[in-house]
């Protein structure tokens, strides 16, 4: 079973862009220990910290999301053309320092 959480995302968002998440492990684990009972944490085999999403990754994520939209539209006989400028704008509007690309689907 794999679970994800935003616990400690504030600490991770304070890291300089490009810094590895391991730099914040101590602070994040302190938050995790305050939130979960020791009995629960003792049953977890491993805890992974994901590196924060970088802005440069957003154009790739926009392309993936737009392919899904394009397919949905194609099933209805509609085609979609997106300019590079529009892709950049979607990437900018869909990025959040704390939540990464989660807002992107709402923006699209």
Backbone as a printed PyTorch tensor [residue, N CA C, xyz], in Angstrom:
tensor([[[  0.8530,  -1.1780,   0.0000],
         [  0.0000,   0.0000,   0.0000],
         [  0.8920,   1.2330,   0.0000]],

        [[  0.5750,   2.1410,  -0.8860],
         [  1.3250,   3.3970,  -0.9370],
         [  0.3720,   4.5270,  -0.6080]],

        [[  0.8140,   5.4220,   0.2550],
         [  0.0070,   6.5770,   0.6350],
         [  0.8350,   7.8280,   0.4030]],

        [[  0.1530,   8.9080,   0.0820],
         [  0.8400,  10.1880,  -0.0470],
         [  0.1860,  11.1870,   0.8980]],

        [[  0.9200,  12.2160,   1.2330],
         [  0.4230,  13.2270,   2.1480],
         [  1.0810,  14.5570,   1.8220]],

        [[  0.4110,  15.6270,   2.1770],
         [  1.0020,  16.9540,   2.0390],
         [  1.6180,  17.4270,   3.3440]],

        [[  1.7050,  16.5410,   4.3290],
         [  2.3550,  16.9320,   5.5780],
         [  3.7840,  17.3740,   5.2680]],

        [[  4.1470,  18.5030,   5.7520],
         [  5.5030,  18.9990,   5.5280],
         [  5.6810,  19.7280,   4.2190]],

        [[  4.6070,  19.8770,   3.4380],
         [  4.7540,  20.5520,   2.1450],
         [  5.1930,  21.9990,   2.3180]],

        [[  4.7940,  22.6110,   3.4190],
         [  5.2320,  23.9880,   3.6760],
         [  6.7330,  24.0780,   3.8560]],

        [[  7.2960,  23.0870,   4.5400],
         [  8.7470,  23.0450,   4.7410],
         [  9.4470,  22.8330,   3.4030]],

        [[  8.8980,  21.9150,   2.6050],
         [  9.5050,  21.6360,   1.3080],
         [  9.4050,  22.8340,   0.3690]],

        [[  8.3060,  23.5690,   0.4590],
         [  8.1460,  24.7230,  -0.4340],
         [  9.1000,  25.8590,  -0.0640]],

        [[  9.6050,  25.8370,   1.1590],
         [ 10.5650,  26.8640,   1.5790],
         [ 11.9870,  26.5750,   1.1120]],

        [[ 12.2160,  25.3630,   0.6140],
         [ 13.5470,  25.0350,   0.0920],
         [ 13.8190,  25.8400,  -1.1660]],

        [[ 15.0600,  26.1740,  -1.4190],
         [ 15.3810,  26.8570,  -2.6860],
         [ 15.0370,  25.9470,  -3.8620]],

        [[ 14.6190,  26.5430,  -4.9630],
         [ 14.2710,  25.7470,  -6.1390],
         [ 15.4690,  24.9030,  -6.5620]],

        [[ 15.2120,  23.6120,  -6.7740],
         [ 16.2550,  22.6720,  -7.1720],
         [ 16.9280,  21.9680,  -6.0100]],

        [[ 16.6830,  22.4100,  -4.7820],
         [ 17.2910,  21.7540,  -3.6140],
         [ 16.6290,  20.3860,  -3.3980]],

        [[ 17.4110,  19.3840,  -3.0130],
         [ 16.8200,  18.0570,  -2.7760],
         [ 15.9330,  18.0630,  -1.5350]],

        [[ 14.8610,  17.2850,  -1.6010],
         [ 13.9190,  17.2230,  -0.4810],
         [ 14.5740,  16.6610,   0.7760]],

        [[ 15.6090,  15.8760,   0.6100],
         [ 16.3000,  15.2850,   1.7730],
         [ 16.8390,  16.3650,   2.7120]],

        [[ 17.0820,  17.5560,   2.1790],
         [ 17.5580,  18.6570,   3.0180],
         [ 16.5460,  19.0240,   4.1080]],

        [[ 15.2760,  18.6820,   3.8760],
         [ 14.2190,  19.0380,   4.8280],
         [ 13.6830,  17.8300,   5.5910]],

        [[ 14.3180,  16.6730,   5.4420],
         [ 13.7980,  15.4420,   6.0470],
         [ 13.5450,  15.5930,   7.5440]],

        [[ 14.4690,  16.1510,   8.2880],
         [ 14.3110,  16.2790,   9.7380],
         [ 13.0820,  17.0840,  10.1130]],

        [[ 12.8960,  18.2190,   9.4550],
         [ 11.7440,  19.0760,   9.7510],
         [ 10.4350,  18.4040,   9.3280]],

        [[ 10.4410,  17.7430,   8.1810],
         [  9.2310,  17.0490,   7.7150],
         [  8.8810,  15.9090,   8.6570]],

        [[  9.8710,  15.1380,   9.0600],
         [  9.6020,  14.0000,   9.9480],
         [  9.0990,  14.4690,  11.3060]],

        [[  9.5400,  15.6070,  11.7500],
         [  9.0330,  16.1700,  13.0030],
         [  7.5350,  16.4430,  12.8920]],

        [[  7.1080,  16.9770,  11.7600],
         [  5.6860,  17.2440,  11.5170],
         [  4.9080,  15.9260,  11.4350]],

        [[  5.4780,  14.9510,  10.7530],
         [  4.8180,  13.6420,  10.6140],
         [  4.6340,  12.9990,  11.9810]],

        [[  5.6630,  13.0670,  12.8200],
         [  5.5740,  12.4570,  14.1600],
         [  4.5400,  13.1650,  15.0370]],

        [[  4.3350,  14.4470,  14.8390],
         [  3.3110,  15.1690,  15.5960],
         [  1.9040,  14.8120,  15.1260]],

        [[  1.7840,  14.4460,  13.8630],
         [  0.4740,  14.1880,  13.2790],
         [ -0.0100,  12.7480,  13.4870]],

        [[  0.9020,  11.7810,  13.3860],
         [  0.5300,  10.3680,  13.4670],
         [  1.0090,   9.7480,  14.7730]],

        [[  0.2330,   8.8230,  15.2770],
         [  0.5930,   8.1020,  16.4940],
         [  1.7970,   7.1990,  16.2200]],

        [[  2.6600,   7.0010,  17.2300],
         [  3.8230,   6.1250,  17.0530],
         [  3.4270,   4.7130,  16.6160]],

        [[  2.2800,   4.2330,  17.0920],
         [  1.8300,   2.8810,  16.7180],
         [  1.5890,   2.7740,  15.2120]],

        [[  1.1030,   3.8420,  14.6270],
         [  0.8850,   3.8520,  13.1830],
         [  2.2160,   3.9390,  12.4420]],

        [[  3.0650,   4.8550,  12.8630],
         [  4.3530,   5.0430,  12.1880],
         [  5.2200,   3.7870,  12.2520]],

        [[  5.1160,   3.0150,  13.3230],
         [  5.9050,   1.7850,  13.4540],
         [  5.4820,   0.7140,  12.4630]],

        [[  4.3050,   0.8500,  11.8760],
         [  3.8190,  -0.1270,  10.8950],
         [  4.1830,   0.2680,   9.4560]],

        [[  4.8320,   1.3840,   9.2910],
         [  5.2320,   1.8510,   7.9570],
         [  6.6460,   1.3730,   7.6740]],

        [[  6.8060,   0.7240,   6.5170],
         [  8.1230,   0.1870,   6.1450],
         [  9.1020,   1.2750,   5.7270]],

        [[  8.6340,   2.2580,   4.9860],
         [  9.5540,   3.2660,   4.4720],
         [  8.7930,   4.5600,   4.2090]],

        [[  9.4680,   5.6690,   4.3740],
         [  8.9120,   6.9860,   4.0760],
         [  9.7890,   7.6470,   3.0300]],

        [[  9.1690,   8.0810,   1.9630],
         [  9.8980,   8.7340,   0.8830],
         [  9.5030,  10.1960,   0.8100]],

        [[ 10.4630,  11.0380,   0.5860],
         [ 10.1870,  12.4520,   0.3280],
         [ 10.3990,  12.6810,  -1.1600]],

        [[  9.3810,  13.2060,  -1.8040],
         [  9.5040,  13.5070,  -3.2250],
         [ 10.0780,  14.9060,  -3.3850]],

        [[ 10.9380,  15.0600,  -4.3790],
         [ 11.4550,  16.3880,  -4.6800],
         [ 10.3170,  17.2530,  -5.1930]],

        [[ 10.3850,  18.5080,  -4.8470],
         [  9.3750,  19.4550,  -5.2770],
         [  9.3810,  19.5600,  -6.7950]],

        [[  8.2050,  19.6730,  -7.3520],
         [  8.0750,  19.8320,  -8.7890],
         [  8.7210,  21.1440,  -9.2070]],

        [[  9.5030,  21.0770, -10.2480],
         [ 10.1920,  22.2530, -10.7650],
         [  9.3680,  22.8690, -11.8870]],

        [[  9.4320,  24.1690, -12.0260],
         [  8.6690,  24.8400, -13.0860],
         [  8.9980,  24.3060, -14.4720]],

        [[ 10.2510,  23.9050, -14.6740],
         [ 10.6370,  23.4250, -16.0050],
         [  9.9430,  22.1090, -16.3610]],

        [[  9.4360,  21.3780, -15.3640],
         [  8.7160,  20.1310, -15.6100],
         [  7.2810,  20.3790, -16.0700]],

        [[  6.7930,  21.5740, -15.8550],
         [  5.3830,  21.8570, -16.1050],
         [  4.9850,  21.7190, -17.5700]],

        [[  5.8410,  22.0970, -18.5010],
         [  5.4460,  22.0020, -19.9110],
         [  5.2110,  20.5500, -20.3120]],

        [[  5.9890,  19.6300, -19.7490],
         [  5.7790,  18.2080, -20.0300],
         [  4.4430,  17.7390, -19.4540]],

        [[  4.1190,  18.2090, -18.2750],
         [  2.8640,  17.8200, -17.6250],
         [  1.6810,  18.4210, -18.3770]],

        [[  1.8230,  19.6670, -18.8300],
         [  0.7720,  20.2880, -19.6340],
         [  0.5290,  19.4520, -20.8900]],

        [[  1.6000,  19.0130, -21.5550],
         [  1.4630,  18.2090, -22.7700],
         [  0.7090,  16.9120, -22.4910]],

        [[  1.0100,  16.2630, -21.3870],
         [  0.3220,  15.0210, -21.0180],
         [ -1.1700,  15.2870, -20.7850]],

        [[ -1.4630,  16.3360, -20.0200],
         [ -2.8610,  16.6630, -19.7270],
         [ -3.6180,  17.0590, -20.9990]],

        [[ -2.9630,  17.7910, -21.8810],
         [ -3.6300,  18.2130, -23.1190],
         [ -3.8720,  17.0390, -24.0580]],

        [[ -3.0040,  16.0310, -24.0370],
         [ -3.2460,  14.8280, -24.8420],
         [ -4.5370,  14.1450, -24.3930]],

        [[ -4.7650,  14.1180, -23.0730],
         [ -6.0050,  13.5200, -22.5570],
         [ -7.2200,  14.3280, -23.0110]],

        [[ -7.1430,  15.6500, -22.9320],
         [ -8.2390,  16.5080, -23.3760],
         [ -8.4480,  16.3370, -24.8750]],

        [[ -7.3520,  16.2970, -25.6310],
         [ -7.4190,  16.1250, -27.0810],
         [ -8.1380,  14.8280, -27.4340]],

        [[ -7.8580,  13.7650, -26.7110],
         [ -8.5040,  12.4750, -26.9670],
         [ -9.9980,  12.5350, -26.6620]],

        [[-10.3480,  13.1740, -25.5550],
         [-11.7660,  13.3300, -25.2160],
         [-12.5060,  14.1160, -26.2980]],

        [[-11.8660,  15.1630, -26.8000],
         [-12.4820,  15.9730, -27.8500],
         [-12.5430,  15.2180, -29.1740]],

        [[-11.4900,  14.4670, -29.4860],
         [-11.4540,  13.6940, -30.7340],
         [-12.5890,  12.6760, -30.7720]],

        [[-12.9060,  12.0990, -29.6230],
         [-14.0210,  11.1520, -29.5450],
         [-15.3430,  11.8150, -29.9100]],

        [[-15.3850,  13.1460, -29.8380],
         [-16.5890,  13.9110, -30.1660],
         [-16.4500,  14.6380, -31.5150]],

        [[-15.3830,  14.3200, -32.2270],
         [-15.1750,  14.9300, -33.5330],
         [-14.6580,  16.3510, -33.4840]],

        [[-14.0200,  16.7250, -32.3880],
         [-13.4840,  18.0720, -32.2240],
         [-11.9650,  17.9860, -32.1560]],

        [[-11.2850,  18.8880, -32.8520],
         [ -9.8190,  18.9040, -32.7800],
         [ -9.3800,  20.0920, -31.9390]],

        [[ -8.1910,  19.9710, -31.3820],
         [ -7.6490,  20.9970, -30.4960],
         [ -6.2510,  21.3600, -30.9580]],

        [[ -6.0130,  22.6540, -31.1380],
         [ -4.6750,  23.1400, -31.4540],
         [ -4.2630,  24.1260, -30.3820]],

        [[ -3.1040,  23.9000, -29.7890],
         [ -2.5970,  24.7590, -28.7160],
         [ -1.2450,  25.3210, -29.1550]],

        [[ -1.0940,  26.6280, -29.0650],
         [  0.1780,  27.2570, -29.4160],
         [  1.1780,  27.0750, -28.2780]],

        [[  2.4440,  27.3090, -28.5790],
         [  3.4770,  27.2490, -27.5420],
         [  3.2270,  28.2960, -26.4580]],

        [[  2.7690,  29.4740, -26.8820],
         [  2.4600,  30.5270, -25.9050],
         [  1.3390,  30.0950, -24.9650]],

        [[  0.3230,  29.4310, -25.5060],
         [ -0.7840,  28.9510, -24.6730],
         [ -0.2980,  27.8740, -23.7130]],

        [[  0.5830,  27.0010, -24.1900],
         [  1.1430,  25.9570, -23.3310],
         [  1.9240,  26.5750, -22.1770]],

        [[  2.7320,  27.5880, -22.4800],
         [  3.4920,  28.2800, -21.4330],
         [  2.5720,  28.9500, -20.4230]],

        [[  1.4970,  29.5520, -20.9120],
         [  0.5420,  30.2060, -20.0180],
         [ -0.1440,  29.1760, -19.1150]],

        [[ -0.5610,  28.0470, -19.6820],
         [ -1.1710,  26.9860, -18.8740],
         [ -0.1860,  26.4740, -17.8220]],

        [[  1.0760,  26.3250, -18.2210],
         [  2.0960,  25.8580, -17.2740],
         [  2.2660,  26.8440, -16.1310]],

        [[  2.2560,  28.1240, -16.4490],
         [  2.4210,  29.1560, -15.4210],
         [  1.2050,  29.2150, -14.4970]],

        [[  0.0230,  29.2060, -15.0690],
         [ -1.1980,  29.3020, -14.2700],
         [ -1.4900,  28.0230, -13.4870]],

        [[ -1.0080,  26.8880, -13.9950],
         [ -1.2930,  25.6080, -13.3560],
         [ -0.2770,  25.1800, -12.3260]],

        [[  0.7570,  25.9910, -12.1010],
         [  1.8170,  25.6400, -11.1510],
         [  1.5810,  26.3280,  -9.8190]],

        [[  1.8030,  25.5740,  -8.7510],
         [  1.7310,  26.1250,  -7.3990],
         [  2.9420,  25.6210,  -6.6350]],

        [[  3.6220,  26.4950,  -5.9240],
         [  4.8450,  26.1300,  -5.2050],
         [  4.5790,  24.9930,  -4.2230]],

        [[  3.4630,  25.0320,  -3.5260],
         [  3.1520,  24.0100,  -2.5240],
         [  2.5180,  22.7770,  -3.1550]],

        [[  1.5740,  22.9680,  -4.0650],
         [  0.7970,  21.8490,  -4.5970],
         [  1.2820,  21.3360,  -5.9390]],

        [[  2.3410,  21.9080,  -6.4700],
         [  2.8910,  21.4230,  -7.7290],
         [  1.9430,  21.6440,  -8.8990]],

        [[  1.6230,  20.5430,  -9.5970],
         [  0.7680,  20.6350, -10.7890],
         [ -0.6950,  20.3370, -10.4870]],

        [[ -1.0440,  20.1440,  -9.2320],
         [ -2.4340,  19.8000,  -8.9190],
         [ -3.4570,  20.8050,  -9.4680]],

        [[ -3.1620,  22.1210,  -9.4600],
         [ -4.1500,  23.0750,  -9.9840],
         [ -4.2940,  23.0350, -11.5030]],

        [[ -3.4030,  22.3290, -12.2080],
         [ -3.3740,  22.3630, -13.6570],
         [ -4.6730,  21.8860, -14.2920]],

        [[ -5.2460,  20.8040, -13.8030],
         [ -6.4880,  20.3040, -14.4050],
         [ -7.5980,  21.3300, -14.3210]],

        [[ -7.6770,  22.0510, -13.2100],
         [ -8.7030,  23.0910, -13.0970],
         [ -8.4320,  24.2290, -14.0790]],

        [[ -7.1670,  24.5570, -14.2770],
         [ -6.8100,  25.6260, -15.2150],
         [ -7.1700,  25.2200, -16.6420]],

        [[ -6.8590,  23.9900, -16.9900],
         [ -7.1790,  23.4990, -18.3440],
         [ -8.6810,  23.4370, -18.5190]]])
